[in-house]
Amino acid sequence: MEILENNQHSCKAQVKLGKKLYSVKEAYWISYQCMRTMKYMYRTKKNKELSPKFIERIMLKVTEVNECDICSYAHAKMALEKGMSNEEIQKLLAGIMEDVPEDELTAVLFAQHYADTRGHPTKESWKRLIEIYGLSRAKGILGSIRTIMMGNAYGIPISSSFNRLKGKPDKRSSFRYEISMLLGAVLIPISLIHALISDLLRKPII
């Protein structure tokens, strides 16, 4: 538990790079990574290796780092439907992890680290995740993180556009940025083809 607490303090001390808006190029690679690993999330969920609550905790944590309004709303609703309490959901969206079950904490911390580093976690953190959860569950955790990362990458400009119409634009965003990201979404099918080719060539997933 002491190691986990030290890791948590270390993560909190990092610069919140994940809060910086993603570029079209970054969104493409986020989509590519999502396409490569989303299947593991569904597989571990189907095999009951990861519970729906576990997956939602991971997604809420990533969304908290990236500050995506539309994803926060959607996944708060999903988490409630999965049986999580409103109090725990609000704490996770506020960056507080005291209610996260101890056996899930390392995964949630890895999710925070992944988002903080904009999809470039350390080799040591990935190795540690496998040691604790095993390769199958670790892949499911990675797939969950990357799925919500893609949702955040495109959800942020969508949220910003809606908020702009309400007279409350995201201070990080601009109309030009929002249009460029929405137009950049046409690259998603290409990222899927890219991911399928990488799978055929058996390229490493991380």
Residue, then its C-alpha position, 0 to 999 in steps of 0.5 A: m500500500e505504501i508503494l501505491e501511495n508514493n506512486q499516487h503522490s508522484c502522479k499528482a506532482q507531475v505537470k498535468l500535460g493531459k489537460k493541454l488540447y490534443s492536435v489532429k496528429e495526436a488524435y489520429w494516433i490516439s484513434y490508432q491505439c484505440m483501434r488496436t486495443m479496444k477489443y481487449m477491453y470487450r474481451t476482458k469484460k465479456n470474460k468477467e476479468l474486468s467488472p463494469k465498475f472497474i472499467e468506469r473508474i478507469m474511464l472517469k480517471v482519464t476523463e478527469v485528467n483530460e477535462c472533457d465535459i461531454c465524456s464526464y457527463a456520459h460516463a458519470k451516467m454510465a457509472l451510476e447505472k453500473g451501481m457506483s455511488n454519486e459520491e465516488i463518481q464526483k470524487l473521481l472527477a475531482g481527482i480524489m481516489e480514496d474510494v477506489p478499491e485497493d485491488e483496482l488502485t494500481a490500474v486507476l493510477f496507471a490510467q492517470h499516468y497514461a493520460d498525464t503523459r499523453g499516451h506515453p507511459t513508462k515501460e516500468s509502469w506497464k511492466r508493473l501493471i502486467e505483474i499485478y493483473g496478468l497480461s490479459r487483464a493488463k491489455g483490457i485495462l490498456g484498451s479501456i484507457r485508450t477507448i476513453m482517450m479517443g472519446n476525450a480527444y474528439g469529445i473535447p472539441i464537441s463539448s467546446s463547440f456546444n459551450r461556445l454556443k451557450g456563451k461559455p467557450d472552453k478557455r483552452s479552445s478556439f473556433r478554428y481548433e474545434i473545426s480542425m478537429l471535427l474535420g480531422a475525424v475523417l481520418i478515423p477510418i484510416s486509423l482503423i485500416h492502419a491498426l488492422i495492418s499493424d495487427l497482421l504484422r504483429k506489431p507490439i501494442i505498446 
